[in-house]
Amino acid sequence: MLLRDRNLRLRATIINAIRSFFVSQGFLEVDTPHRIPANAPEEHIEPYGCADWYLQTSPEMCMKRLLCRGHEKIFQVSRCWRNGERGRRHVPEFTMLEWYRSNSDYLQLMQDCVDLLRWIAEVCGKSDGISYQGLRLDPCREAEQITVREAFTRFASQDVAIAVSEGTFDEIMVTRIEPSLPSNAPVILMDYPAQMAALARLKADDSTVAERFEFYLGGLELANGFSELNDPHEQIQRFELANCKRIEAGSAALPLPEPFLRELADMPPSAGIALGIDRLVMLFADAERIDDVIAFTPEEL
């Protein structure tokens, strides 16, 4: 109990540091509904039904609609729910940080991640490094940038295009790529195959990859960000494809977020990112399990 109490205090310090960072950068904190008519349909994410609507799997739909209405820099610390997610690093109800920038792209988000991590380290008195599961990490170093294509070549001796076509991309990512990433400093794994674009914009000079990245420290995936797709017709096609894949996998199709799609054409060039706060606290608390950094586990309720 003493360990969890210490970690809850550290958690509060980190969340306060997150807020102070974004306020210092001129962001507006927003608070959007948790119960919504539809999330973004995704092949591997199951939402919780709540009466005839759903609990949000992410606040992205509402936050992007705020971008469409003229807000330029917004952030939110929010509760999210994903059905069936339970493990050493997962709980069905978790805390997400999301932030969005209009007239920007994923490169600015990468710098935000680096700056935010340094800010938190300074607030927590950890600028000289943190210990995590036997590793000594430097959260204040510049992040190493590695493309997904390069990572597959270096760490798996595999052509990423072949992995995508054979359906082994996710397996190789988990078993070969992520364990091989440098662990003592921040890492940015960037430029995902177009098939893994989700809601990301494709690169103007190479349509085979999307302007998407994931942010790692200590081998732990902390965040997923991208330049936003703002073409409603292409977005509808991607949502419909996700539903087709869900049906093929034996899951039910999900409703489309119609209000978001109606407003999407008004979104300026933008970028957005989601960061798992529970995992971030795990790093600074040197916690092996997410259970050690939350007030109650599902099993305790």
GUTORMI-177308 format. One record per atom (N, C-alpha, C): residue in three letters; x, y, z. Coordinates in steps of 0.2 Angstrom, whole numbers, plus 5000, padded with zeros to 4 digits. Atoms other than C-alpha are relative to their C-alpha. Layout:
REM GUTORMI-177308
ALAXYZ;...
//
This chain:
REM GUTORMI-177308
MET500449945000;MET500050005000;MET500450065000;LEU499649945000;LEU501450125004;LEU500350014993;LEU499849995007;LEU502150094986;LEU499550034996;ARG500549975004;ARG500550134978;ARG499850075002;ASP500249934997;ASP500250284989;ASP500650054997;ARG499449965003;ARG502050354983;ARG499950014993;ASN500050005007;ASN501650314965;ASN499450054998;LEU500549965002;LEU499950404966;LEU500250075001;ARG499849944999;ARG500750554973;ARG500550024994;LEU499649995005;LEU502050544959;LEU499650014993;ARG500449995006;ARG500650524946;ARG499750075000;ALA500349944999;ALA499850684953;ALA500550064998;THR499549965002;THR501450774951;THR500150004992;ILE499950015007;ILE501650714933;ILE499450034996;ILE500649975003;ILE499850764928;ILE500050085001;ASN499949934999;ASN500150934935;ASN500550034996;ALA499549975004;ALA501750954926;ALA499850004992;ILE500350005007;ILE500850904909;ILE499650064999;ARG500549955001;ARG499551034912;ARG500550075000;SER499649935000;SER500951174916;SER500450004994;PHE499650005006;PHE501951124901;PHE499550034994;PHE500449985006;PHE500451144888;PHE499850075001;VAL500249934998;VAL499851304897;VAL500650054998;SER499449965002;SER501651374895;SER500150014993;GLN499950005008;GLN501551334876;GLN499450034997;GLY500549975003;GLY499951424874;GLY499449964998;PHE500650045001;PHE498751274873;PHE499450015004;LEU500650004996;LEU496951274878;LEU499849935002;GLU500350074998;GLU496351134889;GLU499350004999;VAL500750015001;VAL494751064884;VAL499749945003;ASP500350054997;ASP493550944891;ASP499449974996;THR500550025004;THR492450844879;THR499649945003;PRO500450054997;PRO491050714882;PRO500449935000;HIS499750075000;HIS491550534887;HIS499549954996;ARG500550045003;ARG489950454880;ARG499850034994;ILE500149975006;ILE489750474862;ILE499649954995;PRO500350055005;PRO488750404847;PRO500449954996;ALA499650045004;ALA490250334838;ALA500750025001;ASN499349995000;ASN492150314839;ASN500249994993;ALA499750015006;ALA493350304825;ALA500049924999;PRO500050075001;PRO493050124818;PRO500749984999;GLU499450035001;GLU494650024820;GLU500049935001;GLU500050075000;GLU495049844817;GLU500149975006;HIS499850044994;HIS495849794833;HIS499850035007;ILE500249974994;ILE494949914846;ILE499349995001;GLU500750014998;GLU493349864854;GLU499750055005;PRO500349954995;PRO492250004862;PRO499649965005;TYR500550024995;TYR491149984877;TYR499450034998;GLY500649975001;GLY489350004873;GLY499750045007;CYS500349964994;CYS488450134885;CYS499350024998;ALA500749995002;ALA486550124883;ALA500049994992;ASP500050015007;ASP486350154864;ASP500650044997;TRP499349965002;TRP488050254863;TRP500649965002;TYR499350034998;TYR489850214867;TYR500450045005;LEU499549964997;LEU491150264879;LEU500650014995;GLN499549995005;GLN492550344870;GLN500649965001;THR499450045000;THR494050244865;THR500650055000;SER499549945000;SER494950414863;SER499650064999;PRO500449945001;PRO494350594863;PRO500150034994;GLU499749975006;GLU495050624846;GLU499450024995;MET500549985004;MET493350634837;MET499750075002;CYS500249934998;CYS492750784847;CYS500650055000;MET499549955000;MET494450864848;MET500250024993;LYS499949985007;LYS494650864829;LYS499450044998;ARG500649955001;ARG492950944828;ARG500150075002;LEU499849934998;LEU493651084838;LEU500550034996;LEU499549975005;LEU495051104826;LEU499650034994;CYS500449985006;CYS493751114812;CYS499750075001;ARG500349944998;ARG492951254822;ARG500450065001;GLY499649944999;GLY494451364823;GLY500550005005;HIS499550014994;HIS495451304839;HIS500649984997;GLU499450015003;GLU497251304835;GLU500549955004;LYS499650044996;LYS498151224850;LYS499649975006;ILE500450024994;ILE497151114862;ILE500349935003;PHE499850064997;PHE497550974874;PHE499549975005;GLN500550034995;GLN496550854886;GLN500349945003;VAL499950064996;VAL496850734900;VAL499449975001;SER500750035001;SER495450614898;SER500049925002;ARG500150074999;ARG494750444903;ARG499849974994;CYS500250045006;CYS494650314889;CYS499849935002;TRP500250064999;TRP493950144888;TRP500149954994;ARG500050045006;ARG494349994877;ARG499949935003;ASN500250064998;ASN493549824879;ASN500549954999;GLY499550055001;GLY494649674882;GLY500750015001;GLU499349984999;GLU496249764886;GLU500249995007;ARG499750024994;ARG497049684901;ARG500649975000;GLY499350035000;GLY498849644904;GLY500550045005;ARG499549974996;ARG500449704912;ARG500050084999;ARG500049935002;ARG500349874903;ARG499350024998;HIS500749985003;HIS498449884899;HIS499549995006;VAL500650014996;VAL496849904909;VAL499450034995;PRO500549975004;PRO495149934901;PRO499850075000;GLU500149934999;GLU494950104908;GLU500750035002;PHE499449974999;PHE496450214907;PHE500050074999;THR500049935001;THR497050394906;THR500450024994;MET499749985006;MET497550474890;MET500150075000;LEU499949935002;LEU498350634885;LEU500050014993;GLU500049985007;GLU497950704868;GLU500150074999;TRP499949935002;TRP498550864860;TRP500050014992;TYR500049985007;TYR498250944843;TYR500250074998;ARG499749935002;ARG499051084833;ARG499750004993;SER500249985007;SER498251164817;SER500650034997;ASN499549975004;ASN499351224803;ASN500749975003;SER499450034997;SER500651094809;SER500049934997;ASP500050075002;ASP501250914805;ASP500349965005;TYR499850054995;TYR501950764814;TYR500750025002;LEU499349984998;LEU503750844815;LEU499950045006;GLN500149964994;GLN503150974827;GLN499849965006;LEU500250054994;LEU502350834838;LEU500649965003;MET499450034997;MET503950744839;MET500450055004;GLN499749964996;GLN504750894846;GLN499650025006;ASP500449994994;ASP503350924858;ASP500149945005;CYS499950064995;CYS503650744865;CYS500650015003;VAL499450004997;VAL505450774868;VAL500050065005;ASP500049954995;ASP505150944876;ASP499549985006;LEU500550024994;LEU503650874887;LEU500449955004;LEU499750044996;LEU504750734893;LEU500650035004;ARG499549964996;ARG506150854898;ARG499750045005;TRP500349964995;TRP504950964907;TRP499849965006;ILE500250054994;ILE504250814917;ILE500649985004;ALA499450024997;ALA505950754921;ALA500350065005;GLU499849954995;GLU506450924928;GLU499550015006;VAL500549994995;VAL504850944938;VAL500149945005;CYS499950054996;CYS505150774945;CYS500749995003;GLY499350014998;GLY506950804949;GLY500449944997;LYS499750065003;LYS507550674937;LYS500350024993;SER499749985006;SER508450774924;SER500749964999;ASP499450035001;ASP510050674927;ASP499849924998;GLY500250065002;GLY509050514923;GLY499649965004;ILE500550044996;ILE507850384929;ILE500249924999;SER499950085000;SER507950194933;SER499449974999;TYR500650045002;TYR506750084925;TYR500149934998;GLN499950075001;GLN506749894927;GLN500749984998;GLY499350025001;GLY508649884928;GLY500350044995;LEU499749965005;LEU508950014914;LEU500150075003;ARG499949934999;ARG509650184916;ARG499850044994;LEU500349965006;LEU508650304905;LEU500250075001;ASP499949935000;ASP509050484900;ASP499450034996;PRO500649975003;PRO507350564897;PRO500150074996;CYS499849935003;CYS508250734892;CYS500450004994;ARG499650005006;ARG509250674877;ARG499550014994;GLU500349995007;GLU508750714859;GLU499749934998;ALA500250065002;ALA507650574852;ALA500349974994;GLU499850035006;GLU508350454839;GLU499549984996;GLN500550025005;GLN507350444823;GLN500149954996;ILE499950065004;ILE507150284814;ILE499449994996;THR500650015004;THR505950254800;THR499849925001;VAL500250075000;VAL504950094800;VAL500349954995;ARG499650045005;ARG505750034784;ARG500749995002;GLU499350014998;GLU507450054791;GLU500049955006;ALA500050054995;ALA506949964807;ALA499949934998;PHE500150075002;PHE506349814798;PHE500649974997;THR499450035003;THR507949804788;THR500549995005;ARG499550004995;ARG509049834803;ARG499949945005;PHE500150044995;PHE508249734816;PHE499649934999;ALA500350075002;ALA507249594807;ALA500249984993;SER499850025007;SER508149584790;SER499449984996;GLN500650025004;GLN506449594782;GLN499850064997;ASP500349955004;ASP505649704769;ASP499450025003;VAL500649994997;VAL504249794777;VAL499449994996;ALA500550005005;ALA503249794761;ALA499749925000;ILE500150075000;ILE503349604762;ILE499649985006;ALA500350014994;ALA502849594780;ALA499350025000;VAL500649975001;VAL501349704776;VAL499549954996;SER500450045004;SER500749594762;SER499949935002;GLU500150064997;GLU501049434771;GLU499650005007;GLY500450004993;GLY500049494787;GLY500449995006;THR499650014994;THR501549484798;THR500350065003;PHE499749944998;PHE501949664801;PHE499950015008;ASP500149994993;ASP501149674819;ASP500449955004;GLU499750054997;GLU501949514824;GLU500850025000;ILE499349985001;ILE503749574818;ILE500150065005;MET499949944996;MET503449734827;MET500149995007;VAL500050024992;VAL503149654844;VAL500649965001;THR499550054998;THR504349514843;THR500750024998;ARG499349985003;ARG505849594833;ARG500250075001;ILE499849935001;ILE505749774831;ILE500050045007;GLU500149974994;GLU505149844848;GLU500649985005;PRO499550024996;PRO506349734858;PRO500750034998;SER499349985003;SER507849794847;SER500150085000;LEU499949935000;LEU507549984848;LEU500450025006;PRO499549974995;PRO508850084858;PRO499550025006;SER500450004994;SER508150084876;SER500250065005;ASN499849954995;ASN509150214886;ASN499950074999;ALA500149935002;ALA508550374877;ALA499349994996;PRO500650005004;PRO506950424868;PRO500149984993;VAL499950025007;VAL506650344851;VAL499350024996;ILE500649985004;ILE505450404837;ILE500049954994;LEU500150045006;LEU504850264825;LEU499550034996;MET500449965004;MET504150354810;MET499949974993;ASP500150015007;ASP503450344793;ASP499749924999;TYR500350065001;TYR502250194794;TYR499849984993;PRO500350025007;PRO501650094779;PRO499350034999;ALA500649975001;ALA500150174771;ALA499449965002;GLN500550044997;GLN499150024776;GLN499850005007;MET500049994993;MET499450064794;MET499950085001;ALA500149925000;ALA498950254791;ALA499450015005;ALA500549984996;ALA497350244801;ALA499750074998;LEU500349945002;LEU496850424802;LEU500550054998;ALA499449955002;ALA498550494796;ALA500050014993;ARG499949985007;ARG498950584780;ARG500649974997;LEU499550035004;LEU500050504767;LEU500550054999;LYS499549955002;LYS501750584763;LYS499950034993;ALA500149975006;ALA501650704749;ALA500549974995;ASP499450035005;ASP503350634741;ASP500049935000;ASP499950075000;ASP503050454745;ASP499349975003;SER500650024998;SER501250394746;SER500049925002;THR500050074997;THR501750214752;THR500150015007;VAL499949994993;VAL502050284769;VAL499650065003;ALA500449944997;ALA501050394781;ALA500450045005;GLU499649964995;GLU501650534792;GLU499749995007;ARG500250034993;ARG501350434808;ARG500749985003;PHE499450034996;PHE502650394822;PHE499749985007;GLU500150024993;GLU502650314839;GLU500750025004;PHE499449984996;PHE503750374853;PHE500149955006;TYR499850054995;TYR504650254865;TYR500650035004;LEU499549994995;LEU505750264880;LEU500049945004;GLY499950064996;GLY506450114889;GLY499749944997;GLY500450065003;GLY505649994877;GLY499350015000;LEU500749994998;LEU503950064882;LEU499750054995;GLU500349965005;GLU502850134868;GLU499650055005;LEU500449954997;LEU502150294875;LEU499550044996;ALA500449955004;ALA501350394861;ALA499949984993;ASN500150015007;ASN500650374844;ASN499750074997;GLY500349945003;GLY500450534833;GLY500150004993;PHE500050005007;PHE500250584815;PHE499750074998;SER500349955003;SER499850724803;SER499349984998;GLU500750025001;GLU497950724801;GLU499849994993;LEU500350005006;LEU497050664786;LEU499450055001;ASN500649955000;ASN495750804782;ASN499649994994;ASP500450025006;ASP494950724766;ASP499449965002;PRO500550044998;PRO493250664771;PRO499849944996;HIS500150065005;HIS493050554756;HIS500549945001;GLU499550054999;GLU494650464759;GLU499949975007;GLN500150024993;GLN494250454778;GLN499449955000;ILE500650045000;ILE492550374775;ILE500249934997;GLN499750065002;GLN493450244764;GLN500449965005;ARG499650034995;ARG494650204777;ARG499649975006;PHE500550034995;PHE493250184790;PHE499649944998;GLU500450055003;GLU492250074779;GLU500549934999;LEU499550065000;LEU493849964776;LEU500149975006;ALA499950024994;ALA494149954794;ALA499449955002;ASN500650044999;ASN492349884796;ASN500049944997;CYS500050065004;CYS492549764782;CYS500549955004;LYS499550044997;LYS494149694791;LYS499749975007;ARG500350034993;ARG493149684808;ARG499549944998;ILE500550055002;ILE491749584799;ILE500449944998;GLU499650065002;GLU493049464791;GLU500349975007;ALA499750034994;ALA493849444809;ALA499549975005;GLY500550024996;GLY492149404816;GLY499750055005;SER500249954995;SER491849564825;SER499450044996;ALA500549965003;ALA490349684822;ALA500250064997;ALA499849935003;ALA490449834811;ALA499850055005;LEU500149954996;LEU490449994820;LEU499750064997;PRO500349945003;PRO489450154817;PRO500550054998;LEU499549955002;LEU490350294808;LEU499850075004;PRO500149944996;PRO490550464817;PRO499850054995;GLU500349965005;GLU489450564805;GLU500150075001;PRO499849934999;PRO489650734813;PRO500750024999;PHE499349995002;PHE491550724812;PHE500150004993;LEU499950005007;LEU491450674794;LEU499750064996;ARG500349945003;ARG490350814790;ARG500450065001;GLU499649944998;GLU491550944798;GLU500749994997;LEU499350015001;LEU493150864792;LEU500350044995;ALA499749965006;ALA493350964776;ALA500250075003;ASP499949934997;ASP493451124787;ASP500749995004;MET499450004996;MET495051054796;MET500650034996;PRO499349975003;PRO496651154792;PRO500549945000;PRO499550054999;PRO498251054790;PRO500249995007;SER499950014993;SER498450984807;SER500449945002;ALA499650064998;ALA499350854818;ALA499749995007;GLY500350024993;GLY498750754834;GLY500449945002;ILE499650054997;ILE499450634846;ILE499749985006;ALA500250024994;ALA498950524860;ALA500549975004;LEU499550024996;LEU500050484875;LEU499749965006;GLY500250034995;GLY499750354888;GLY500350025007;ILE499849984994;ILE499850434905;ILE500249955005;ASP499850054995;ASP499850274915;ASP500749974999;ARG499350025002;ARG501350214905;ARG500650055002;LEU499549954998;LEU502250374908;LEU500250005007;VAL499950004993;VAL502050364926;VAL500449935002;MET499650064999;MET502650184926;MET500750014999;LEU499349985001;LEU504250244919;LEU500450035006;PHE499749964995;PHE504550374932;PHE500049975007;ALA500150044994;ALA503950254946;ALA500449945000;ASP499650065000;ASP505050114940;ASP499549945002;ALA500550054999;ALA503450004940;ALA500049954995;GLU500050065004;GLU503349834932;GLU499350004997;ARG500750015002;ARG501449834931;ARG499650075000;ILE500549945000;ILE500149964927;ILE499650005006;ASP500450014993;ASP499249904943;ASP500350045005;ASP499749964995;ASP500549994953;ASP500050085000;VAL500149935001;VAL500150164946;VAL499350035000;ILE500749985000;ILE498250174947;ILE499749995007;ALA500350004993;ALA497150194962;ALA499749935001;PHE500350074999;PHE496150034959;PHE500149964993;THR500050045006;THR496349894947;THR499349974999;PRO500750035002;PRO494749814938;PRO499849955005;GLU500150064995;GLU494949664950;GLU499850025007;GLU500149984994;GLU494849774965;GLU499350035001;LEU500649965000;LEU493149854961;LEU499449955001;
//
